């Protein structure tokens, strides 16, 4: 297990991205706090692989209810990363 940041740095209904390595070894992930629990996913939309956050560290929709891809508008459930609306509907974010 790796300490990414203090728990207090990720408040309820918010998220934070992290990048490890570079080049072909680069791994982008994000962690959200949802209903008191932390969830981590690869920061890659199942549609075409773009990062979800746009702007940086903004993973939730405007109501802070669902995760949303800033590039294509795909909408995901925070608790399991399942996409229920958008171009990758029926697919899921990869959990870490």
Backbone as XML, in Angstrom:
<?xml version="1.0"?>
<chain id="A" units="angstrom">
  <residue number="1" name="UNK">
    <atom name="N" x="0.849" y="-1.171" z="0.000"/>
    <atom name="CA" x="0.000" y="0.000" z="0.000"/>
    <atom name="C" x="0.896" y="1.236" z="0.000"/>
  </residue>
  <residue number="2" name="UNK">
    <atom name="N" x="0.437" y="2.266" z="-0.678"/>
    <atom name="CA" x="1.220" y="3.495" z="-0.806"/>
    <atom name="C" x="0.389" y="4.671" z="-0.319"/>
  </residue>
  <residue number="3" name="UNK">
    <atom name="N" x="0.966" y="5.513" z="0.540"/>
    <atom name="CA" x="0.293" y="6.706" z="1.032"/>
    <atom name="C" x="0.327" y="7.766" z="-0.066"/>
  </residue>
  <residue number="4" name="UNK">
    <atom name="N" x="-0.827" y="8.177" z="-0.529"/>
    <atom name="CA" x="-0.909" y="9.174" z="-1.598"/>
    <atom name="C" x="-0.977" y="10.598" z="-1.059"/>
  </residue>
  <residue number="5" name="UNK">
    <atom name="N" x="-1.783" y="10.800" z="-0.019"/>
    <atom name="CA" x="-1.931" y="12.110" z="0.609"/>
    <atom name="C" x="-2.691" y="11.915" z="1.910"/>
  </residue>
  <residue number="6" name="UNK">
    <atom name="N" x="-2.694" y="12.908" z="2.768"/>
    <atom name="CA" x="-3.505" y="12.797" z="3.985"/>
    <atom name="C" x="-4.999" y="12.719" z="3.620"/>
  </residue>
  <residue number="7" name="UNK">
    <atom name="N" x="-5.762" y="11.935" z="4.359"/>
    <atom name="CA" x="-7.198" y="11.793" z="4.101"/>
    <atom name="C" x="-7.907" y="13.135" z="4.056"/>
  </residue>
  <residue number="8" name="UNK">
    <atom name="N" x="-7.506" y="14.068" z="4.889"/>
    <atom name="CA" x="-8.169" y="15.373" z="4.959"/>
    <atom name="C" x="-8.038" y="16.174" z="3.655"/>
  </residue>
  <residue number="9" name="UNK">
    <atom name="N" x="-7.105" y="15.787" z="2.788"/>
    <atom name="CA" x="-6.912" y="16.495" z="1.521"/>
    <atom name="C" x="-7.980" y="16.174" z="0.487"/>
  </residue>
  <residue number="10" name="UNK">
    <atom name="N" x="-8.772" y="15.127" z="0.731"/>
    <atom name="CA" x="-9.854" y="14.768" z="-0.189"/>
    <atom name="C" x="-11.154" y="14.815" z="0.610"/>
  </residue>
  <residue number="11" name="UNK">
    <atom name="N" x="-11.918" y="15.866" z="0.396"/>
    <atom name="CA" x="-13.158" y="16.044" z="1.147"/>
    <atom name="C" x="-14.295" y="15.285" z="0.478"/>
  </residue>
  <residue number="12" name="UNK">
    <atom name="N" x="-15.379" y="15.110" z="1.209"/>
    <atom name="CA" x="-16.553" y="14.395" z="0.713"/>
    <atom name="C" x="-17.034" y="14.978" z="-0.617"/>
  </residue>
  <residue number="13" name="UNK">
    <atom name="N" x="-17.271" y="14.088" z="-1.594"/>
    <atom name="CA" x="-17.757" y="14.518" z="-2.903"/>
    <atom name="C" x="-16.703" y="15.182" z="-3.773"/>
  </residue>
  <residue number="14" name="UNK">
    <atom name="N" x="-15.435" y="14.974" z="-3.454"/>
    <atom name="CA" x="-14.334" y="15.549" z="-4.231"/>
    <atom name="C" x="-13.330" y="14.449" z="-4.573"/>
  </residue>
  <residue number="15" name="UNK">
    <atom name="N" x="-12.378" y="14.772" z="-5.414"/>
    <atom name="CA" x="-11.360" y="13.816" z="-5.802"/>
    <atom name="C" x="-10.024" y="14.478" z="-6.036"/>
  </residue>
  <residue number="16" name="UNK">
    <atom name="N" x="-9.019" y="13.641" z="-6.201"/>
    <atom name="CA" x="-7.674" y="14.139" z="-6.449"/>
    <atom name="C" x="-6.933" y="13.139" z="-7.334"/>
  </residue>
  <residue number="17" name="UNK">
    <atom name="N" x="-6.248" y="13.681" z="-8.349"/>
    <atom name="CA" x="-5.498" y="12.843" z="-9.267"/>
    <atom name="C" x="-4.043" y="12.716" z="-8.871"/>
  </residue>
  <residue number="18" name="UNK">
    <atom name="N" x="-3.431" y="11.607" z="-9.283"/>
    <atom name="CA" x="-2.031" y="11.320" z="-9.006"/>
    <atom name="C" x="-1.420" y="10.689" z="-10.256"/>
  </residue>
  <residue number="19" name="UNK">
    <atom name="N" x="-0.168" y="11.015" z="-10.523"/>
    <atom name="CA" x="0.535" y="10.443" z="-11.674"/>
    <atom name="C" x="1.838" y="9.844" z="-11.180"/>
  </residue>
  <residue number="20" name="UNK">
    <atom name="N" x="2.119" y="8.635" z="-11.647"/>
    <atom name="CA" x="3.344" y="7.934" z="-11.289"/>
    <atom name="C" x="4.086" y="7.583" z="-12.565"/>
  </residue>
  <residue number="21" name="UNK">
    <atom name="N" x="5.400" y="7.695" z="-12.540"/>
    <atom name="CA" x="6.220" y="7.321" z="-13.688"/>
    <atom name="C" x="6.124" y="8.315" z="-14.835"/>
  </residue>
  <residue number="22" name="UNK">
    <atom name="N" x="6.715" y="7.928" z="-15.973"/>
    <atom name="CA" x="6.691" y="8.769" z="-17.165"/>
    <atom name="C" x="6.799" y="7.883" z="-18.402"/>
  </residue>
  <residue number="23" name="UNK">
    <atom name="N" x="6.553" y="8.486" z="-19.556"/>
    <atom name="CA" x="6.614" y="7.739" z="-20.809"/>
    <atom name="C" x="5.646" y="6.573" z="-20.806"/>
  </residue>
  <residue number="24" name="UNK">
    <atom name="N" x="6.086" y="5.423" z="-21.301"/>
    <atom name="CA" x="5.197" y="4.262" z="-21.345"/>
    <atom name="C" x="4.930" y="3.686" z="-19.953"/>
  </residue>
  <residue number="25" name="UNK">
    <atom name="N" x="5.706" y="4.115" z="-18.974"/>
    <atom name="CA" x="5.521" y="3.683" z="-17.581"/>
    <atom name="C" x="4.547" y="4.585" z="-16.822"/>
  </residue>
  <residue number="26" name="UNK">
    <atom name="N" x="4.040" y="5.637" z="-17.462"/>
    <atom name="CA" x="3.167" y="6.613" z="-16.796"/>
    <atom name="C" x="1.842" y="5.975" z="-16.406"/>
  </residue>
  <residue number="27" name="UNK">
    <atom name="N" x="1.442" y="6.196" z="-15.166"/>
    <atom name="CA" x="0.179" y="5.684" z="-14.654"/>
    <atom name="C" x="-0.558" y="6.829" z="-13.966"/>
  </residue>
  <residue number="28" name="UNK">
    <atom name="N" x="-1.736" y="7.180" z="-14.483"/>
    <atom name="CA" x="-2.560" y="8.235" z="-13.895"/>
    <atom name="C" x="-3.748" y="7.589" z="-13.196"/>
  </residue>
  <residue number="29" name="UNK">
    <atom name="N" x="-3.977" y="7.973" z="-11.953"/>
    <atom name="CA" x="-5.075" y="7.443" z="-11.152"/>
    <atom name="C" x="-5.763" y="8.608" z="-10.446"/>
  </residue>
  <residue number="30" name="UNK">
    <atom name="N" x="-6.940" y="8.341" z="-9.889"/>
    <atom name="CA" x="-7.572" y="9.335" z="-9.028"/>
    <atom name="C" x="-8.299" y="8.644" z="-7.904"/>
  </residue>
  <residue number="31" name="UNK">
    <atom name="N" x="-8.442" y="9.372" z="-6.817"/>
    <atom name="CA" x="-9.124" y="8.878" z="-5.627"/>
    <atom name="C" x="-10.221" y="9.867" z="-5.293"/>
  </residue>
  <residue number="32" name="UNK">
    <atom name="N" x="-11.411" y="9.345" z="-4.991"/>
    <atom name="CA" x="-12.530" y="10.187" z="-4.574"/>
    <atom name="C" x="-12.982" y="9.753" z="-3.184"/>
  </residue>
  <residue number="33" name="UNK">
    <atom name="N" x="-13.650" y="10.675" z="-2.502"/>
    <atom name="CA" x="-14.324" y="10.318" z="-1.252"/>
    <atom name="C" x="-15.819" y="10.425" z="-1.539"/>
  </residue>
  <residue number="34" name="UNK">
    <atom name="N" x="-16.497" y="9.290" z="-1.367"/>
    <atom name="CA" x="-17.925" y="9.231" z="-1.675"/>
    <atom name="C" x="-18.644" y="8.502" z="-0.555"/>
  </residue>
  <residue number="35" name="UNK">
    <atom name="N" x="-19.579" y="9.185" z="0.079"/>
    <atom name="CA" x="-20.357" y="8.632" z="1.186"/>
    <atom name="C" x="-19.460" y="8.048" z="2.269"/>
  </residue>
  <residue number="36" name="UNK">
    <atom name="N" x="-18.400" y="8.808" z="2.581"/>
    <atom name="CA" x="-17.495" y="8.451" z="3.666"/>
    <atom name="C" x="-16.437" y="7.418" z="3.325"/>
  </residue>
  <residue number="37" name="UNK">
    <atom name="N" x="-16.438" y="6.905" z="2.107"/>
    <atom name="CA" x="-15.464" y="5.885" z="1.706"/>
    <atom name="C" x="-14.597" y="6.419" z="0.566"/>
  </residue>
  <residue number="38" name="UNK">
    <atom name="N" x="-13.390" y="5.875" z="0.471"/>
    <atom name="CA" x="-12.483" y="6.243" z="-0.612"/>
    <atom name="C" x="-12.579" y="5.191" z="-1.717"/>
  </residue>
  <residue number="39" name="UNK">
    <atom name="N" x="-12.562" y="5.678" z="-2.956"/>
    <atom name="CA" x="-12.585" y="4.811" z="-4.134"/>
    <atom name="C" x="-11.495" y="5.300" z="-5.081"/>
  </residue>
  <residue number="40" name="UNK">
    <atom name="N" x="-10.766" y="4.368" z="-5.675"/>
    <atom name="CA" x="-9.707" y="4.729" z="-6.612"/>
    <atom name="C" x="-9.925" y="4.104" z="-7.970"/>
  </residue>
  <residue number="41" name="UNK">
    <atom name="N" x="-9.615" y="4.875" z="-9.013"/>
    <atom name="CA" x="-9.779" y="4.415" z="-10.396"/>
    <atom name="C" x="-8.608" y="4.892" z="-11.240"/>
  </residue>
  <residue number="42" name="UNK">
    <atom name="N" x="-8.351" y="4.191" z="-12.337"/>
    <atom name="CA" x="-7.410" y="4.708" z="-13.338"/>
    <atom name="C" x="-8.059" y="5.930" z="-13.947"/>
  </residue>
  <residue number="43" name="UNK">
    <atom name="N" x="-7.269" y="6.955" z="-14.171"/>
    <atom name="CA" x="-7.805" y="8.191" z="-14.732"/>
    <atom name="C" x="-7.821" y="8.078" z="-16.260"/>
  </residue>
  <residue number="44" name="UNK">
    <atom name="N" x="-8.693" y="7.218" z="-16.744"/>
    <atom name="CA" x="-8.790" y="6.928" z="-18.168"/>
    <atom name="C" x="-10.236" y="6.550" z="-18.501"/>
  </residue>
  <residue number="45" name="UNK">
    <atom name="N" x="-10.890" y="7.359" z="-19.317"/>
    <atom name="CA" x="-12.264" y="7.082" z="-19.726"/>
    <atom name="C" x="-12.278" y="5.839" z="-20.625"/>
  </residue>
  <residue number="46" name="UNK">
    <atom name="N" x="-13.186" y="4.897" z="-20.392"/>
    <atom name="CA" x="-13.250" y="3.699" z="-21.225"/>
    <atom name="C" x="-13.566" y="3.990" z="-22.696"/>
  </residue>
  <residue number="47" name="UNK">
    <atom name="N" x="-14.062" y="5.173" z="-22.993"/>
    <atom name="CA" x="-14.421" y="5.516" z="-24.363"/>
    <atom name="C" x="-13.193" y="5.607" z="-25.260"/>
  </residue>
  <residue number="48" name="UNK">
    <atom name="N" x="-12.266" y="6.527" z="-24.957"/>
    <atom name="CA" x="-11.051" y="6.668" z="-25.780"/>
    <atom name="C" x="-9.786" y="6.857" z="-24.949"/>
  </residue>
  <residue number="49" name="UNK">
    <atom name="N" x="-9.884" y="6.689" z="-23.640"/>
    <atom name="CA" x="-8.691" y="6.741" z="-22.803"/>
    <atom name="C" x="-8.259" y="8.108" z="-22.317"/>
  </residue>
  <residue number="50" name="UNK">
    <atom name="N" x="-9.060" y="9.135" z="-22.571"/>
    <atom name="CA" x="-8.687" y="10.467" z="-22.081"/>
    <atom name="C" x="-8.909" y="10.548" z="-20.570"/>
  </residue>
  <residue number="51" name="UNK">
    <atom name="N" x="-8.175" y="11.429" z="-19.877"/>
    <atom name="CA" x="-8.406" y="11.612" z="-18.441"/>
    <atom name="C" x="-9.816" y="12.132" z="-18.183"/>
  </residue>
  <residue number="52" name="UNK">
    <atom name="N" x="-10.388" y="11.749" z="-17.052"/>
    <atom name="CA" x="-11.728" y="12.232" z="-16.715"/>
    <atom name="C" x="-11.719" y="13.695" z="-16.315"/>
  </residue>
  <residue number="53" name="UNK">
    <atom name="N" x="-10.716" y="14.106" z="-15.575"/>
    <atom name="CA" x="-10.750" y="15.452" z="-14.987"/>
    <atom name="C" x="-10.398" y="16.542" z="-15.992"/>
  </residue>
  <residue number="54" name="UNK">
    <atom name="N" x="-11.322" y="17.450" z="-16.107"/>
    <atom name="CA" x="-11.114" y="18.678" z="-16.862"/>
    <atom name="C" x="-12.106" y="19.676" z="-16.335"/>
  </residue>
  <residue number="55" name="UNK">
    <atom name="N" x="-11.653" y="20.677" z="-15.593"/>
    <atom name="CA" x="-10.259" y="20.985" z="-15.278"/>
    <atom name="C" x="-9.642" y="19.996" z="-14.279"/>
  </residue>
  <residue number="56" name="UNK">
    <atom name="N" x="-8.369" y="20.217" z="-14.017"/>
    <atom name="CA" x="-7.596" y="19.327" z="-13.147"/>
    <atom name="C" x="-8.293" y="19.088" z="-11.808"/>
  </residue>
  <residue number="57" name="UNK">
    <atom name="N" x="-8.346" y="17.824" z="-11.412"/>
    <atom name="CA" x="-8.920" y="17.364" z="-10.141"/>
    <atom name="C" x="-10.425" y="17.590" z="-10.020"/>
  </residue>
  <residue number="58" name="UNK">
    <atom name="N" x="-11.096" y="17.847" z="-11.113"/>
    <atom name="CA" x="-12.560" y="17.976" z="-11.108"/>
    <atom name="C" x="-13.129" y="16.702" z="-11.734"/>
  </residue>
  <residue number="59" name="UNK">
    <atom name="N" x="-13.588" y="15.777" z="-10.892"/>
    <atom name="CA" x="-14.073" y="14.478" z="-11.354"/>
    <atom name="C" x="-15.589" y="14.356" z="-11.293"/>
  </residue>
  <residue number="60" name="UNK">
    <atom name="N" x="-16.239" y="15.168" z="-10.469"/>
    <atom name="CA" x="-17.687" y="15.088" z="-10.294"/>
    <atom name="C" x="-18.419" y="16.079" z="-11.193"/>
  </residue>
  <residue number="61" name="UNK">
    <atom name="N" x="-19.673" y="15.767" z="-11.479"/>
    <atom name="CA" x="-20.517" y="16.695" z="-12.231"/>
    <atom name="C" x="-20.811" y="17.920" z="-11.369"/>
  </residue>
  <residue number="62" name="UNK">
    <atom name="N" x="-21.542" y="18.890" z="-11.903"/>
    <atom name="CA" x="-21.777" y="20.150" z="-11.193"/>
    <atom name="C" x="-22.593" y="19.965" z="-9.914"/>
  </residue>
  <residue number="63" name="UNK">
    <atom name="N" x="-23.370" y="18.889" z="-9.820"/>
    <atom name="CA" x="-24.152" y="18.619" z="-8.614"/>
    <atom name="C" x="-23.391" y="17.758" z="-7.613"/>
  </residue>
  <residue number="64" name="UNK">
    <atom name="N" x="-22.143" y="17.372" z="-7.938"/>
    <atom name="CA" x="-21.337" y="16.476" z="-7.096"/>
    <atom name="C" x="-22.060" y="15.171" z="-6.796"/>
  </residue>
  <residue number="65" name="UNK">
    <atom name="N" x="-22.776" y="14.670" z="-7.813"/>
    <atom name="CA" x="-23.560" y="13.460" z="-7.656"/>
    <atom name="C" x="-22.944" y="12.258" z="-8.378"/>
  </residue>
  <residue number="66" name="UNK">
    <atom name="N" x="-22.353" y="12.514" z="-9.548"/>
    <atom name="CA" x="-21.775" y="11.457" z="-10.369"/>
    <atom name="C" x="-20.408" y="11.883" z="-10.891"/>
  </residue>
  <residue number="67" name="UNK">
    <atom name="N" x="-19.587" y="10.889" z="-11.230"/>
    <atom name="CA" x="-18.322" y="11.164" z="-11.910"/>
    <atom name="C" x="-18.640" y="11.456" z="-13.368"/>
  </residue>
  <residue number="68" name="UNK">
    <atom name="N" x="-17.889" y="12.384" z="-13.961"/>
    <atom name="CA" x="-18.159" y="12.752" z="-15.348"/>
    <atom name="C" x="-16.865" y="12.956" z="-16.113"/>
  </residue>
  <residue number="69" name="UNK">
    <atom name="N" x="-16.807" y="12.407" z="-17.320"/>
    <atom name="CA" x="-15.664" y="12.623" z="-18.200"/>
    <atom name="C" x="-15.759" y="14.032" z="-18.767"/>
  </residue>
  <residue number="70" name="UNK">
    <atom name="N" x="-14.739" y="14.836" z="-18.506"/>
    <atom name="CA" x="-14.729" y="16.210" z="-18.979"/>
    <atom name="C" x="-14.581" y="16.332" z="-20.483"/>
  </residue>
  <residue number="71" name="UNK">
    <atom name="N" x="-14.161" y="15.270" z="-21.150"/>
    <atom name="CA" x="-13.976" y="15.310" z="-22.603"/>
    <atom name="C" x="-15.257" y="14.980" z="-23.363"/>
  </residue>
  <residue number="72" name="UNK">
    <atom name="N" x="-15.924" y="13.881" z="-22.995"/>
    <atom name="CA" x="-17.074" y="13.408" z="-23.765"/>
    <atom name="C" x="-18.384" y="13.408" z="-22.991"/>
  </residue>
  <residue number="73" name="UNK">
    <atom name="N" x="-18.352" y="13.739" z="-21.706"/>
    <atom name="CA" x="-19.577" y="13.822" z="-20.921"/>
    <atom name="C" x="-20.131" y="12.492" z="-20.445"/>
  </residue>
  <residue number="74" name="UNK">
    <atom name="N" x="-19.363" y="11.409" z="-20.542"/>
    <atom name="CA" x="-19.821" y="10.127" z="-20.009"/>
    <atom name="C" x="-20.030" y="10.267" z="-18.499"/>
  </residue>
  <residue number="75" name="UNK">
    <atom name="N" x="-21.057" y="9.606" z="-17.970"/>
    <atom name="CA" x="-21.414" y="9.732" z="-16.557"/>
    <atom name="C" x="-21.279" y="8.367" z="-15.878"/>
  </residue>
  <residue number="76" name="UNK">
    <atom name="N" x="-20.620" y="8.365" z="-14.717"/>
    <atom name="CA" x="-20.291" y="7.135" z="-13.991"/>
    <atom name="C" x="-20.793" y="7.209" z="-12.553"/>
  </residue>
  <residue number="77" name="UNK">
    <atom name="N" x="-21.166" y="6.046" z="-12.010"/>
    <atom name="CA" x="-21.516" y="5.985" z="-10.592"/>
    <atom name="C" x="-20.231" y="6.043" z="-9.774"/>
  </residue>
  <residue number="78" name="UNK">
    <atom name="N" x="-20.181" y="6.883" z="-8.743"/>
    <atom name="CA" x="-18.961" y="6.999" z="-7.941"/>
    <atom name="C" x="-18.592" y="5.728" z="-7.185"/>
  </residue>
  <residue number="79" name="UNK">
    <atom name="N" x="-19.577" y="4.965" z="-6.742"/>
    <atom name="CA" x="-19.302" y="3.806" z="-5.889"/>
    <atom name="C" x="-18.686" y="2.625" z="-6.619"/>
  </residue>
  <residue number="80" name="UNK">
    <atom name="N" x="-18.895" y="2.523" z="-7.937"/>
    <atom name="CA" x="-18.331" y="1.373" z="-8.650"/>
    <atom name="C" x="-17.766" y="1.709" z="-10.035"/>
  </residue>
  <residue number="81" name="UNK">
    <atom name="N" x="-17.857" y="2.973" z="-10.459"/>
    <atom name="CA" x="-17.289" y="3.390" z="-11.735"/>
    <atom name="C" x="-18.065" y="2.961" z="-12.961"/>
  </residue>
  <residue number="82" name="UNK">
    <atom name="N" x="-19.286" y="2.473" z="-12.779"/>
    <atom name="CA" x="-20.098" y="2.008" z="-13.902"/>
    <atom name="C" x="-20.648" y="3.193" z="-14.686"/>
  </residue>
  <residue number="83" name="UNK">
    <atom name="N" x="-20.468" y="3.168" z="-16.020"/>
    <atom name="CA" x="-20.975" y="4.227" z="-16.893"/>
    <atom name="C" x="-22.411" y="3.904" z="-17.283"/>
  </residue>
  <residue number="84" name="UNK">
    <atom name="N" x="-23.326" y="4.817" z="-16.965"/>
    <atom name="CA" x="-24.728" y="4.590" z="-17.298"/>
    <atom name="C" x="-25.254" y="5.585" z="-18.324"/>
  </residue>
  <residue number="85" name="UNK">
    <atom name="N" x="-24.404" y="6.520" z="-18.745"/>
    <atom name="CA" x="-24.835" y="7.499" z="-19.744"/>
    <atom name="C" x="-23.623" y="7.999" z="-20.514"/>
  </residue>
  <residue number="86" name="UNK">
    <atom name="N" x="-23.736" y="8.063" z="-21.832"/>
    <atom name="CA" x="-22.657" y="8.586" z="-22.651"/>
    <atom name="C" x="-22.091" y="7.555" z="-23.602"/>
  </residue>
  <residue number="87" name="UNK">
    <atom name="N" x="-21.000" y="7.907" z="-24.287"/>
    <atom name="CA" x="-20.468" y="7.057" z="-25.345"/>
    <atom name="C" x="-19.890" y="5.717" z="-24.882"/>
  </residue>
  <residue number="88" name="UNK">
    <atom name="N" x="-19.635" y="5.548" z="-23.595"/>
    <atom name="CA" x="-19.120" y="4.254" z="-23.122"/>
    <atom name="C" x="-20.111" y="3.586" z="-22.177"/>
  </residue>
  <residue number="89" name="UNK">
    <atom name="N" x="-21.395" y="3.880" z="-22.365"/>
    <atom name="CA" x="-22.456" y="3.320" z="-21.536"/>
    <atom name="C" x="-22.334" y="1.800" z="-21.469"/>
  </residue>
  <residue number="90" name="UNK">
    <atom name="N" x="-22.442" y="1.266" z="-20.252"/>
    <atom name="CA" x="-22.344" y="-0.167" z="-20.021"/>
    <atom name="C" x="-20.943" y="-0.638" z="-19.664"/>
  </residue>
  <residue number="91" name="UNK">
    <atom name="N" x="-19.956" y="0.224" z="-19.803"/>
    <atom name="CA" x="-18.582" y="-0.114" z="-19.429"/>
    <atom name="C" x="-18.273" y="0.548" z="-18.088"/>
  </residue>
  <residue number="92" name="UNK">
    <atom name="N" x="-17.122" y="0.252" z="-17.518"/>
    <atom name="CA" x="-16.759" y="0.773" z="-16.199"/>
    <atom name="C" x="-15.339" y="1.313" z="-16.176"/>
  </residue>
  <residue number="93" name="UNK">
    <atom name="N" x="-15.116" y="2.223" z="-15.256"/>
    <atom name="CA" x="-13.760" y="2.680" z="-14.972"/>
    <atom name="C" x="-13.007" y="1.511" z="-14.351"/>
  </residue>
  <residue number="94" name="UNK">
    <atom name="N" x="-11.703" y="1.496" z="-14.523"/>
    <atom name="CA" x="-10.900" y="0.431" z="-13.929"/>
    <atom name="C" x="-10.547" y="0.800" z="-12.500"/>
  </residue>
  <residue number="95" name="UNK">
    <atom name="N" x="-11.011" y="-0.013" z="-11.577"/>
    <atom name="CA" x="-10.774" y="0.220" z="-10.145"/>
    <atom name="C" x="-9.319" y="-0.069" z="-9.794"/>
  </residue>
  <residue number="96" name="UNK">
    <atom name="N" x="-8.777" y="0.734" z="-8.881"/>
    <atom name="CA" x="-7.424" y="0.465" z="-8.385"/>
    <atom name="C" x="-7.495" y="0.191" z="-6.902"/>
  </residue>
</chain>
